Amino acid sequence: CKMAAPVSLLLEFGGGAELLFDGVKKHHVTLPCQPDPWNVRRLLIWIKGNLLKERPELFIQGDSVRPGILVLINDADWELMGELDYTVRNQDNIVFISTLHGG
């Protein structure tokens, strides 16, 4: 790993979003090395390819999360952190909470 060291994160899913991830709310993940820093945009692509079990359209829309999913980065609203452009750091805690209820 010449570039950035691997990044270990705690990803949490709640409010029903965990149902898309086999009902598992907490995922400790280590992101692989890559030449460019990990940001939330790349993280979402990785989640879609590696963690998301079913119905990705309920979680991802375009290159972001779908409307109705609240994202917290280390307990702060991601809108304050730069959203998709936030550079993910080792030991970050990123929470995805679905605020959509019902089918």
C-alpha atoms as a printed R data frame, in Angstrom:
    type eleno elety resid chain resno       x      y      z
1   ATOM     1    CA   CYS     A     1   0.000  0.000  0.000
2   ATOM     2    CA   LYS     A     2   2.064  2.925 -1.232
3   ATOM     3    CA   MET     A     3  -0.587  5.557 -0.917
4   ATOM     4    CA   ALA     A     4  -2.909  6.189  1.957
5   ATOM     5    CA   ALA     A     5  -2.971  3.552  4.662
6   ATOM     6    CA   PRO     A     6  -6.070  1.376  4.743
7   ATOM     7    CA   VAL     A     7  -9.044  3.141  6.275
8   ATOM     8    CA   SER     A     8 -11.084  1.371  8.956
9   ATOM     9    CA   LEU     A     9 -14.607  2.622  9.521
10  ATOM    10    CA   LEU     A    10 -17.652  1.843 11.569
11  ATOM    11    CA   LEU     A    11 -20.694  2.030  9.294
12  ATOM    12    CA   GLU     A    12 -24.096  2.007 10.960
13  ATOM    13    CA   PHE     A    13 -27.497  1.626  9.338
14  ATOM    14    CA   GLY     A    14 -30.776  2.402 11.075
15  ATOM    15    CA   GLY     A    15 -34.401  3.390 10.688
16  ATOM    16    CA   GLY     A    16 -35.009  0.412  8.425
17  ATOM    17    CA   ALA     A    17 -31.943  0.951  6.220
18  ATOM    18    CA   GLU     A    18 -30.337 -2.041  7.954
19  ATOM    19    CA   LEU     A    19 -32.902 -4.297  6.279
20  ATOM    20    CA   LEU     A    20 -30.991 -3.781  3.027
21  ATOM    21    CA   PHE     A    21 -27.858 -5.130  4.765
22  ATOM    22    CA   ASP     A    22 -29.193 -8.468  6.052
23  ATOM    23    CA   GLY     A    23 -30.598 -6.690  9.112
24  ATOM    24    CA   VAL     A    24 -27.086 -5.952 10.393
25  ATOM    25    CA   LYS     A    25 -26.880 -2.465 11.890
26  ATOM    26    CA   LYS     A    26 -23.144 -2.170 12.545
27  ATOM    27    CA   HIS     A    27 -20.440 -3.023 10.047
28  ATOM    28    CA   HIS     A    28 -16.743 -2.661 10.821
29  ATOM    29    CA   VAL     A    29 -15.108 -2.313  7.426
30  ATOM    30    CA   THR     A    30 -11.609 -1.715  6.133
31  ATOM    31    CA   LEU     A    31 -11.457  0.040  2.798
32  ATOM    32    CA   PRO     A    32  -8.766 -1.128  0.393
33  ATOM    33    CA   CYS     A    33  -5.837  1.061 -0.594
34  ATOM    34    CA   GLN     A    34  -6.339  3.248 -3.594
35  ATOM    35    CA   PRO     A    35  -4.330  6.080 -5.164
36  ATOM    36    CA   ASP     A    36  -6.879  8.760 -4.315
37  ATOM    37    CA   PRO     A    37  -8.233  9.485 -0.862
38  ATOM    38    CA   TRP     A    38 -11.519  7.849  0.011
39  ATOM    39    CA   ASN     A    39 -14.435 10.231  0.047
40  ATOM    40    CA   VAL     A    40 -18.103  9.582  0.700
41  ATOM    41    CA   ARG     A    41 -18.864  9.375 -3.035
42  ATOM    42    CA   ARG     A    42 -16.373  6.511 -3.445
43  ATOM    43    CA   LEU     A    43 -17.500  4.959 -0.171
44  ATOM    44    CA   LEU     A    44 -21.091  4.742 -1.434
45  ATOM    45    CA   ILE     A    45 -19.913  2.932 -4.571
46  ATOM    46    CA   TRP     A    46 -17.935  0.536 -2.374
47  ATOM    47    CA   ILE     A    47 -20.946 -0.047 -0.084
48  ATOM    48    CA   LYS     A    48 -23.113 -0.745 -3.103
49  ATOM    49    CA   GLY     A    49 -20.619 -3.265 -4.456
50  ATOM    50    CA   ASN     A    50 -19.630 -4.954 -1.204
51  ATOM    51    CA   LEU     A    51 -22.277 -4.617  1.499
52  ATOM    52    CA   LEU     A    52 -25.630 -3.874 -0.064
53  ATOM    53    CA   LYS     A    53 -27.577 -7.103 -0.341
54  ATOM    54    CA   GLU     A    54 -30.777 -6.099 -2.061
55  ATOM    55    CA   ARG     A    55 -32.704 -3.289 -3.687
56  ATOM    56    CA   PRO     A    56 -29.857 -0.813 -4.058
57  ATOM    57    CA   GLU     A    57 -32.351  1.727 -5.393
58  ATOM    58    CA   LEU     A    58 -33.701  2.036 -1.840
59  ATOM    59    CA   PHE     A    59 -30.296  3.255 -0.673
60  ATOM    60    CA   ILE     A    60 -28.474  4.796 -3.633
61  ATOM    61    CA   GLN     A    61 -29.820  7.292 -6.122
62  ATOM    62    CA   GLY     A    62 -27.400  8.447 -8.804
63  ATOM    63    CA   ASP     A    63 -24.049  8.861 -7.036
64  ATOM    64    CA   SER     A    64 -25.531  9.783 -3.653
65  ATOM    65    CA   VAL     A    65 -27.887  8.336 -1.084
66  ATOM    66    CA   ARG     A    66 -31.523  8.583 -2.000
67  ATOM    67    CA   PRO     A    67 -33.604 11.399 -0.499
68  ATOM    68    CA   GLY     A    68 -34.877 10.433  2.923
69  ATOM    69    CA   ILE     A    69 -31.630  8.914  4.140
70  ATOM    70    CA   LEU     A    70 -29.942 10.973  6.814
71  ATOM    71    CA   VAL     A    71 -26.159 10.707  6.934
72  ATOM    72    CA   LEU     A    72 -24.131 11.483 10.048
73  ATOM    73    CA   ILE     A    73 -20.339 11.590 10.071
74  ATOM    74    CA   ASN     A    74 -18.918 11.315 13.590
75  ATOM    75    CA   ASP     A    75 -22.305 12.488 14.932
76  ATOM    76    CA   ALA     A    76 -22.417 15.589 12.704
77  ATOM    77    CA   ASP     A    77 -24.813 16.140  9.804
78  ATOM    78    CA   TRP     A    78 -22.883 15.364  6.640
79  ATOM    79    CA   GLU     A    79 -24.180 18.594  5.105
80  ATOM    80    CA   LEU     A    80 -21.796 20.363  7.494
81  ATOM    81    CA   MET     A    81 -18.925 18.080  6.489
82  ATOM    82    CA   GLY     A    82 -19.005 18.473  2.701
83  ATOM    83    CA   GLU     A    83 -21.370 15.615  1.892
84  ATOM    84    CA   LEU     A    84 -20.016 13.448 -0.963
85  ATOM    85    CA   ASP     A    85 -16.688 15.280 -0.989
86  ATOM    86    CA   TYR     A    86 -15.900 14.629  2.676
87  ATOM    87    CA   THR     A    87 -12.593 12.760  2.897
88  ATOM    88    CA   VAL     A    88 -13.113  9.655  4.965
89  ATOM    89    CA   ARG     A    89 -10.557  9.181  7.727
90  ATOM    90    CA   ASN     A    90  -9.447  6.159  9.692
91  ATOM    91    CA   GLN     A    91 -11.801  5.354 12.589
92  ATOM    92    CA   ASP     A    92 -14.625  7.534 11.279
93  ATOM    93    CA   ASN     A    93 -18.149  6.555 12.294
94  ATOM    94    CA   ILE     A    94 -20.654  7.025  9.469
95  ATOM    95    CA   VAL     A    95 -24.336  6.488 10.158
96  ATOM    96    CA   PHE     A    96 -27.091  6.107  7.567
97  ATOM    97    CA   ILE     A    97 -30.622  6.457  8.912
98  ATOM    98    CA   SER     A    98 -33.665  5.966  6.760
99  ATOM    99    CA   THR     A    99 -36.380  8.470  7.555
100 ATOM   100    CA   LEU     A   100 -38.763  6.828  5.094
101 ATOM   101    CA   HIS     A   101 -41.314  4.515  6.629
102 ATOM   102    CA   GLY     A   102 -43.794  2.226  5.020
103 ATOM   103    CA   GLY     A   103 -43.672  0.584  1.638
